[in-house]
């Protein structure tokens, strides 16, 4: 047979149908050669029943496998997207921490707008997500972003607060990476 011509499931059905047909026809010719047409018709009915039962079952199995594959790819995509969002926020936090003491009010407001946009993208990318781990990671990430926004609004530049946010973000990055690995494993 040609490679890819027929799936393994259908080739097994073809093999068993052929075996049953040969056995029934051999039995027919051994018993009475005169009733051969009736036996051919009986064999055709048996094979038609086999096809009627097994073809839909095979199709359901293949659809289930395809659905599982799409679901798994979606889960891996959501996990990777969350990991990229965590890494993006790490970059924003690094930019903020470098010169926060020297920023003017306009710089702080611009960064607040960037962080608000970031929160919106985080929400939009994970509003349909139903994985508990990713929901918790996204929630904690929102808390860290909101804490940075509050720090920017206050006008202070407390280095201890920024270091605390960096530690929390490093933990979230590790959890995000572990979530991606779990999603890729299935």
C-alpha positions as MATLAB code, in Angstrom:
seq = 'XXXXXXXXXXXXXXXXXXXXXXXXXXXXXXXXXXXXXXXXXXXXXXXXXXXXXXXXXXXXXXXXXXXXXXXXXXXXXXXXXXXXXXXXXXXXXXXXXXXXXXXXXXXXXXXXXXXXXXXXXXXXXXXXXXXXXXXXXXXXXXXXXXXXXXXXXXXXXXXXXXXXXXXXXXXXXXXXXXXXXXXXXX';
ca = [
       0.000    0.000    0.000;
       1.027    3.589   -0.516;
       2.269    5.421    2.512;
      -0.485    7.671    3.795;
      -3.069    5.982    1.537;
      -5.001    4.558    4.457;
      -4.703    4.957    8.213;
      -3.803    2.036   10.459;
      -7.365    1.870   11.757;
      -8.849    1.451    8.286;
      -6.202   -1.057    7.192;
      -7.089   -3.249   10.191;
     -10.763   -3.011    9.201;
      -9.895   -3.969    5.623;
      -7.815   -6.918    6.796;
     -10.537   -8.280    9.094;
     -13.234   -7.717    6.474;
     -11.154   -9.640    3.930;
     -10.547  -12.510    6.356;
     -14.251  -12.792    7.194;
     -15.195  -12.660    3.510;
     -12.729  -15.401    2.577;
     -13.802  -17.643    5.464;
     -17.499  -17.259    4.652;
     -16.986  -17.856    0.937;
     -14.840  -20.936    1.580;
     -17.560  -22.272    3.881;
     -20.131  -21.577    1.175;
     -18.292  -23.480   -1.510;
     -17.535  -26.396    0.771;
     -21.142  -26.732    1.824;
     -23.083  -26.303   -1.434;
     -21.638  -24.754   -4.549;
     -25.147  -24.121   -5.925;
     -26.004  -21.508   -3.279;
     -22.918  -19.407   -4.017;
     -24.885  -16.277   -4.973;
     -26.752  -16.327   -1.680;
     -23.491  -16.701    0.185;
     -21.897  -13.803   -1.730;
     -24.882  -11.666   -0.781;
     -24.563  -12.736    2.871;
     -20.862  -11.887    2.872;
     -21.641   -8.465    1.381;
     -24.217   -7.838    4.124;
     -21.748   -8.823    6.860;
     -19.056   -6.554    5.421;
     -21.554   -3.697    5.032;
     -22.534   -4.076    8.692;
     -18.884   -4.052    9.697;
     -18.341   -0.859    7.722;
     -21.478    0.726    9.183;
     -20.270    0.062   12.721;
     -16.521    0.573   12.530;
     -16.115    3.504   10.118;
     -17.977    6.003   12.358;
     -16.115    4.669   15.402;
     -12.785    5.168   13.663;
     -13.805    8.663   12.559;
     -14.816    9.600   16.126;
     -11.490    8.321   17.412;
      -9.578   10.379   14.833;
     -11.656   13.489   15.590;
     -10.991   13.007   19.300;
      -7.253   12.765   18.689;
      -7.323   15.874   16.485;
      -9.337   17.764   19.130;
      -6.891   16.731   21.860;
      -3.960   17.869   19.711;
      -5.590   21.287   19.092;
      -6.392   21.628   22.814;
      -2.816   20.785   23.773;
      -1.404   23.287   21.274;
      -3.756   25.927   22.683;
      -2.620   25.171   26.245;
       1.047   25.396   25.262;
       0.353   28.674   23.439;
      -1.377   30.185   26.467;
       1.445   29.075   28.763;
       4.103   30.516   26.465;
       2.169   33.756   26.067;
       2.017   34.142   29.840;
       5.729   33.420   30.111;
       6.477   36.089   27.474;
       4.275   38.567   29.335;
       6.201   37.893   32.560;
       9.504   38.426   30.728;
       8.167   41.617   29.168;
       7.199   42.952   32.578;
      10.641   42.064   33.918;
      12.074   44.265   31.197;
       9.680   47.090   32.114;
      10.566   46.756   35.792;
      14.273   46.885   34.953;
      13.717   50.065   32.910;
      11.740   51.564   35.767;
      14.222   50.648   38.472;
      17.237   52.098   36.681;
      16.236   55.733   36.755;
      13.111   56.034   38.874;
      14.730   58.485   41.290;
      15.460   60.866   38.406;
      12.142   60.600   36.576;
       9.885   63.581   36.122;
       6.128   63.367   36.588;
       5.580   63.020   32.821;
       7.925   60.026   32.704;
       6.025   58.415   35.563;
       2.671   59.028   33.858;
       3.973   57.619   30.583;
       5.162   54.466   32.366;
       1.793   54.195   34.147;
       0.056   54.308   30.753;
       2.413   51.615   29.444;
       1.670   49.455   32.487;
      -2.090   49.983   32.118;
      -1.795   48.871   28.487;
       0.229   45.889   29.661;
      -2.509   44.955   32.159;
      -5.105   45.198   29.407;
      -3.075   42.893   27.124;
      -2.582   40.454   30.000;
      -6.319   40.382   30.657;
      -7.257   40.018   26.986;
      -4.797   37.228   26.334;
      -5.935   35.140   29.305;
      -9.619   35.906   29.797;
     -10.604   32.537   28.267;
      -7.894   30.595   30.101;
      -9.177   27.908   32.479;
      -5.911   26.485   33.793;
      -5.697   27.080   37.545;
      -1.929   27.575   37.618;
      -1.972   30.166   34.839;
      -4.911   31.970   36.456;
      -2.952   32.250   39.712;
       0.213   33.374   37.900;
      -1.723   36.006   35.937;
      -3.430   37.218   39.124;
      -0.136   37.552   40.984;
       1.396   39.259   37.965;
      -1.473   41.769   37.990;
      -0.819   42.383   41.688;
       2.872   43.069   41.027;
       2.039   45.415   38.137;
      -0.515   47.262   40.253;
       2.044   47.583   43.067;
       4.473   49.175   40.594;
       1.742   51.506   39.350;
       1.017   52.523   42.953;
       4.722   53.150   43.509;
       4.846   55.349   40.409;
       1.731   57.270   41.509;
       3.128   57.910   44.966;
       6.103   59.800   43.568;
       8.513   57.933   45.829;
      11.425   55.882   44.620;
      11.750   53.305   47.366;
      14.456   50.850   46.324;
      13.269   48.240   48.866;
       9.827   48.143   47.240;
      11.351   47.693   43.796;
      13.602   44.896   45.052;
      10.585   43.176   46.609;
       8.763   43.435   43.283;
      11.784   42.004   41.476;
      11.883   38.999   43.829;
       8.173   38.355   43.365;
       8.596   38.662   39.616;
      11.511   36.205   39.580;
       9.315   33.657   41.359;
       6.555   34.279   38.836;
       9.025   33.821   35.979;
      10.087   30.463   37.401;
       6.474   29.388   37.860;
       5.673   30.532   34.319;
       8.555   28.499   32.933;
       7.444   25.437   34.906;
       3.905   25.933   33.594;
       5.188   25.953   30.014;
       7.089   22.720   30.627;
       3.998   21.081   32.117;
       1.865   22.215   29.176;
       4.386   20.861   26.665;
       4.477   17.484   28.410;
       0.724   17.163   28.060;
];
